[in-house]
Amino acid sequence: MAEIAIPGVSDKYKTNDYIDALMKKERIPLTREQESLDRYKEQQGAWRGMNQKMSALRDSTKTLYSFENPFNNKLANSSDERAITADPGREASLESFKVDVIQEATADRFLSGELDKNSKVPKGTYTFEVGEKKISFNWKGGKVTDFVNSLNKRGSNTLKASLVGVSNGKSALSIESLKTGEDNLLVFKDDALTYALENKIIEKSKKDVTTFGESITEFENPIDEESLANPKIPEVEQKGMPPLTKTFVEFDKDTGKLVVPPRSGFTLNIPEEFLETKSEVFEFSYSTQQVEDLTEELNIKRTTRPELPEAGDATFETITVLNEQSETDLPPVPLDPLTPISGHEDFYVHNKDGSEVQIPTAGLRIDEESGEKTVALPLKNYPDLESIVVRNRNTGTQINISQFSTYDEKKNLGYAPVNPSSVAQDAIIKYEGITITRPTNKIDDVVPHVTLNVKAPTKETATIDITSDKESAKNSLIEFVGRYNQVLAEMTILSENKPEVIEELDYLSDAEKEEAEKKLGMFQNDFSLTNGKSSLRAITTANYRWSDEATITMLNQIGISSRASGSTGGYVAGQMRGYLEIDEKKLDSALDEHIDEIKNLFGYDSDGDLVVDSGIGYAIDKQLTSWVQSGGIIASKNSGIDTKIKASEANIRRLEGQLSSKEAKLRNKYGQMEGTLNNLNAQSSTIKSFANGGKAE
């Protein structure tokens, strides 16, 4: 049987080899175009790499002269970091100061008595207060673990609850304020108060009260109302009434109360130490007692006039001489008699500025047994309080006053913790001998631009030194030099076709060297790179005299230059190409002695408009900006390459279409030829068959 040959499938006549040979020649333009496209993409990648390195150098350079330059960074060293540390701001002064920590600020943290593992918290309204913050929610009742979770969800940054294991199967509920300071006391209200009392978190306590005004010598005459800045003398005062005086004010030996008779009064100065606590409350109680009214006696004295005798005469015989009547002037009889005064037992707060505020007495709390009214004067309501003035204007009423007392309302809520882990208190420190109190352990208003972090009481006076962060400045300079050299090396590799420029860079890895070899001399005819290198080298070697007194005006003065290693004589390729080196000892010395001048070397304001406009950092930034900015040199280069890439891709698509069409035509042509040859072979076989008498071969 003859072999079956299918045109285009079988390759009996080796037509595929003929077609591949013909197409190989046809593909030469496409191959060249694809190589051009790859070259364009490599060039674009090289420019992108250059852009990245230049941008990194630009960022590093900006850091050296911007507002956040490392030369303004400060460090704080504390001689007792266990007790106090400091965080200086960039504007902090270089100084040393002494601090004593008396106590750190703490918050209330109370523990309950022992609770069973499955303890329940009853249903109710649970209210907690921390300073001015209030947390209140309705609890449906349930396990104490669920109550803790509910309270923590609402507590946010104010309150925290947790369960502390104290023994097998027993826990204690911890409720903690998250705000320090004595003004941020933890207060239980509503059902929270009931629960806290029942579970021994808090207990009832007595007020811590201090008395004053216990001696008659502490009292002075009531301040003359005529001398007040804004006198408001009540209309009940009448001309002829005796002035108010402390003369008859005294302590009753039997009752111990201060007795203020009619038409009496006094001024009681508040001791200065009681005025230092904002939460202080001054309190006294009083009652009134009816006594004999003074009005009738006063009126009698006012209307009684002396009776003058007759002038008389003298007679001698028949002559009588009459005496002349006396010319003595008697006071006129008052037109209106004095009227009784009642209901004017008046109390005043006398302020430091000389003004007075009358204390309202309507609606005061009255003791059911004694009938006394209690006057409470919170210092927060009377911040300028200096003294208390009592004026008994009445003519038939006596005032009986109990002892004057004072207490801190923040510490006298009527309850005290049973098991406090800590109690709310302010931080107290001594700064250079001055006692300072603050509610938190971060104190930022004592030393300008420095935050003090209070941790624990000091055993000895701590010394805090504010110094320049020279290490930060040094690291920034090292980073600048490294990135500068990377940019210079990249520009050299791209612009020079010399293998030694890669070998000189001994810090490159094998992979990086291989990558550099692909880019070697890629833009050797591009003068922008050559000019760019020259500009950068000129900037780093220039002199920047930022003031007439400047001593540091060049980069090589701080140990940074192309010859910083000290190599002299001979040919050193790196030095010739402009790579920077660092003399570390010289740099350390310069940072120790001239850190502010180094800052000005990298950027300063030359025309007084408060904008940096000169210096190494400013100049390099400006130079690099022309390369990396939108529409800059690198963007323009890549834009031109983009155009070439698009044109090349279009050519490739066109050539690929032409080749595809050419190959199809060749395959069709050779397929037809194979078909013809197959037909001829078939006919030849048939003829041979007839010639052999119809026998197949």
Secondary structure, DSSP 8 states (H G I E B T S, - for coil): ------TTTS-TT-HHHHHHHHHHHHTHHHHHHHHHHHHHHHHHHHHHHHHHHHHHHHHHHHHHHSTT-GGG-EEEEETTTTTEEEEE-TT--S-EEEEEEEE--B--EEEEEEEETT-EE-SEEEEEEETTEEEEEEE--EEHHHHHHHHHHHHTTTEEEEEEEEETTEEEEEEEES--STTS-EEEEEHHHHHHHHTTSEEE-----EEE--SGGGEE----GGGSSS----TT--TTS---BSTT-EE-TTT--EEE-TTEEEEEE--GGGGS-TTEEEEEEEEEEE---SHHHHHHHHH---------EEEETTEEEE------------SS------S-EEEEEEETTS-EEE---TT-EE-TTT--EEEEEETTTSTTEEEEEEEE--SSEEEEE--EEEEETTT-SSEEESEEEE--B-EEEEETTEEEEESSSEE-SSSTTEEEEE-S--SS-EEEEEEE-HHHHHHHHHHHHHHHHHHHHHHHHHH---THHHHT-TTS-HHHHHHHHHHTTTTTT-HHHHHHHHHHHHHHHS----STT-S--SGGGGTEETTTT---SS--HHHHHT--EE-HHHHHHHHHHHHHHHHHHH-B-SSSSSS--BSHHHHHHHHHHHHHSTTSHHHHHHHHHHHHHHHHHHHHHHHHHHHHHHHHHHHHHHHHHHHHHHHHHHHHHHHHHHHTTS---
